[in-house]
Amino acid sequence: MAWDPWLELEYVRKRMQRLIEKMGESFNEEAIEPMNGGFPIDVAESEDELVIKANFPGFDKEDIQIRATKNTMDIAAQHKQKKIEQTEKMYRAERRIGALRREFALPVEVKPETAKTSFEKGVLEIRFMKAKPAKKAKKIKVE
């Protein structure tokens, strides 16, 4: 039997389908965010703080904007266009110029007004105090 590329593709498709089915609920779309023009982040929690770290190599702290609510984050950065001197002869211009943005849900509620930031060696760190957990839900009688 001769090799059939379409049969091979069908085999690969079926294997991928089984893999996706096995992942089930553990599949996390946010895990692929850096591949979609975003940037990698770390989110960690201590007893009273939530700590977020994000990589921004080649950015200045003035290039970064942060917005937060009690349960969401929006981090954006914009490279500024560098002007090339007329005396230079350019052979390549591959360095990234443009914007990065990442919006995501926080795993716990925070107090946005307590945010403390630092930016060192291209790593942004944001620390929030965690909000107190909501009291037990009040039971409401249907009348």
VODREN-735072 format. One record per residue (C-alpha): z, x, y; residue in one letter. Coordinates in steps of 0.05 Angstrom, whole numbers. Each point is the difference from the previous one (the first is absolute). Layout:
# VODREN-735072
<loro w="Z" u="X" v="Y" code="a"/>
...
This chain:
# VODREN-735072
<loro w="0" u="0" v="0" code="m"/>
<loro w="-20" u="28" v="68" code="a"/>
<loro w="52" u="9" v="55" code="w"/>
<loro w="3" u="-61" v="45" code="d"/>
<loro w="30" u="12" v="70" code="p"/>
<loro w="11" u="-75" v="10" code="w"/>
<loro w="40" u="-4" v="-64" code="l"/>
<loro w="41" u="60" v="23" code="e"/>
<loro w="14" u="-34" v="67" code="l"/>
<loro w="22" u="-64" v="-35" code="e"/>
<loro w="48" u="41" v="-42" code="y"/>
<loro w="30" u="32" v="62" code="v"/>
<loro w="5" u="-68" v="35" code="r"/>
<loro w="39" u="-29" v="-59" code="k"/>
<loro w="48" u="59" v="-1" code="r"/>
<loro w="12" u="-6" v="74" code="m"/>
<loro w="13" u="-75" v="-7" code="q"/>
<loro w="51" u="13" v="-55" code="r"/>
<loro w="34" u="53" v="43" code="l"/>
<loro w="5" u="-47" v="59" code="i"/>
<loro w="28" u="-55" v="-45" code="e"/>
<loro w="53" u="48" v="-27" code="k"/>
<loro w="21" u="19" v="71" code="m"/>
<loro w="13" u="-74" v="14" code="g"/>
<loro w="54" u="-11" v="51" code="e"/>
<loro w="14" u="74" v="8" code="s"/>
<loro w="-65" u="9" v="39" code="f"/>
<loro w="16" u="15" v="73" code="n"/>
<loro w="-56" u="-5" v="51" code="e"/>
<loro w="40" u="41" v="50" code="e"/>
<loro w="-5" u="59" v="-47" code="a"/>
<loro w="-75" u="5" v="14" code="i"/>
<loro w="8" u="-7" v="76" code="e"/>
<loro w="-9" u="75" v="15" code="p"/>
<loro w="-69" u="-4" v="-32" code="m"/>
<loro w="-20" u="-55" v="49" code="n"/>
<loro w="6" u="42" v="64" code="g"/>
<loro w="75" u="0" v="3" code="g"/>
<loro w="49" u="56" v="-10" code="f"/>
<loro w="54" u="14" v="-52" code="p"/>
<loro w="71" u="-24" v="12" code="i"/>
<loro w="68" u="6" v="-33" code="d"/>
<loro w="51" u="-56" v="6" code="v"/>
<loro w="72" u="15" v="-22" code="a"/>
<loro w="65" u="-38" v="7" code="e"/>
<loro w="72" u="23" v="5" code="s"/>
<loro w="62" u="-43" v="3" code="e"/>
<loro w="-10" u="-16" v="74" code="d"/>
<loro w="-69" u="27" v="20" code="e"/>
<loro w="-73" u="-8" v="-15" code="l"/>
<loro w="-40" u="65" v="9" code="v"/>
<loro w="-76" u="2" v="6" code="i"/>
<loro w="-40" u="65" v="1" code="k"/>
<loro w="-74" u="5" v="15" code="a"/>
<loro w="-48" u="59" v="2" code="n"/>
<loro w="-39" u="11" v="65" code="f"/>
<loro w="-28" u="71" v="-4" code="p"/>
<loro w="-38" u="19" v="63" code="g"/>
<loro w="30" u="-55" v="43" code="f"/>
<loro w="46" u="7" v="59" code="d"/>
<loro w="60" u="-47" v="6" code="k"/>
<loro w="-33" u="-32" v="61" code="e"/>
<loro w="-58" u="-22" v="-46" code="d"/>
<loro w="45" u="-44" v="-43" code="i"/>
<loro w="20" u="-73" v="13" code="q"/>
<loro w="54" u="-36" v="-40" code="i"/>
<loro w="17" u="-74" v="-1" code="r"/>
<loro w="53" u="-32" v="-44" code="a"/>
<loro w="31" u="-67" v="-14" code="t"/>
<loro w="59" u="-12" v="-45" code="k"/>
<loro w="-45" u="0" v="-61" code="n"/>
<loro w="-67" u="32" v="19" code="t"/>
<loro w="-27" u="67" v="26" code="m"/>
<loro w="-64" u="16" v="37" code="d"/>
<loro w="-15" u="74" v="10" code="i"/>
<loro w="-64" u="23" v="34" code="a"/>
<loro w="-27" u="66" v="25" code="a"/>
<loro w="-61" u="18" v="41" code="q"/>
<loro w="-33" u="69" v="3" code="h"/>
<loro w="-25" u="16" v="69" code="k"/>
<loro w="-71" u="26" v="7" code="q"/>
<loro w="0" u="75" v="12" code="k"/>
<loro w="-52" u="24" v="49" code="k"/>
<loro w="-42" u="58" v="-25" code="i"/>
<loro w="-12" u="54" v="51" code="e"/>
<loro w="-73" u="10" v="17" code="q"/>
<loro w="8" u="74" v="-13" code="t"/>
<loro w="14" u="-14" v="-74" code="e"/>
<loro w="-55" u="-6" v="-52" code="k"/>
<loro w="23" u="-53" v="-49" code="m"/>
<loro w="-20" u="7" v="-73" code="y"/>
<loro w="45" u="-53" v="-30" code="r"/>
<loro w="44" u="-56" v="27" code="a"/>
<loro w="36" u="-29" v="-61" code="e"/>
<loro w="70" u="-10" v="27" code="r"/>
<loro w="20" u="-72" v="1" code="r"/>
<loro w="-1" u="-37" v="66" code="i"/>
<loro w="20" u="-72" v="1" code="g"/>
<loro w="56" u="-47" v="-15" code="a"/>
<loro w="48" u="-11" v="-58" code="l"/>
<loro w="42" u="-63" v="-9" code="r"/>
<loro w="47" u="-26" v="-53" code="r"/>
<loro w="37" u="-66" v="-1" code="e"/>
<loro w="48" u="-15" v="-56" code="f"/>
<loro w="60" u="-42" v="-20" code="a"/>
<loro w="68" u="33" v="-2" code="l"/>
<loro w="41" u="-7" v="-64" code="p"/>
<loro w="63" u="-21" v="39" code="v"/>
<loro w="13" u="-30" v="68" code="e"/>
<loro w="15" u="51" v="55" code="v"/>
<loro w="24" u="-1" v="72" code="k"/>
<loro w="-62" u="23" v="38" code="p"/>
<loro w="42" u="16" v="62" code="e"/>
<loro w="36" u="55" v="-39" code="t"/>
<loro w="-63" u="40" v="-14" code="a"/>
<loro w="6" u="75" v="6" code="k"/>
<loro w="-62" u="43" v="-7" code="t"/>
<loro w="-16" u="73" v="-8" code="s"/>
<loro w="-67" u="36" v="-6" code="f"/>
<loro w="-2" u="71" v="-28" code="e"/>
<loro w="-56" u="40" v="-32" code="k"/>
<loro w="-45" u="-62" v="-5" code="g"/>
<loro w="53" u="-44" v="-35" code="v"/>
<loro w="25" u="-62" v="35" code="l"/>
<loro w="69" u="-25" v="-20" code="e"/>
<loro w="26" u="-68" v="20" code="i"/>
<loro w="72" u="-22" v="-15" code="r"/>
<loro w="26" u="-71" v="6" code="f"/>
<loro w="68" u="-29" v="-11" code="m"/>
<loro w="-4" u="-54" v="-53" code="k"/>
<loro w="15" u="-71" v="21" code="a"/>
<loro w="60" u="-33" v="-32" code="k"/>
<loro w="-21" u="-43" v="-59" code="p"/>
<loro w="-6" u="-73" v="16" code="a"/>
<loro w="59" u="-42" v="-20" code="k"/>
<loro w="-7" u="-45" v="-59" code="k"/>
<loro w="-48" u="-56" v="11" code="a"/>
<loro w="33" u="-65" v="22" code="k"/>
<loro w="-8" u="-58" v="-48" code="k"/>
<loro w="-32" u="-60" v="35" code="i"/>
<loro w="8" u="-70" v="-28" code="k"/>
<loro w="-61" u="-44" v="-2" code="v"/>
<loro w="14" u="-67" v="31" code="e"/>
